[in-house]
Amino acid sequence: MRNYRQWLVFSKVILTLLGLTGLYGPAQAAVNIDRTRIIFASDDIAQSLSLSNDNT
C-alpha cells in the first residue's frame, strides 16, 4: 500500500510538471539588419555593435 501512495504522488508531480511545460511555448526572435557591410578599425582589440528596433 505504501508503494502505491508513493507512485501516486510521483505521478501527480510528473503530470503537473508536464502540464506546466506545455503552457509555455519556445521563445523565438530574429534580427535583420539593413546594412550588408560593417567596417571596423584593425587597430582596436574589441568592437561593439548596437542594434535597435525602430518598429513599434
Sequence and secondary structure as in RCSB ss.txt:
>XXXX:A:sequence
MRNYRQWLVFSKVILTLLGLTGLYGPAQAAVNIDRTRIIFASDDIAQSLSLSNDNT
>XXXX:A:secstr
 HHHHHHHHHHHHHHHHHHHHHHS         S S     TT S           
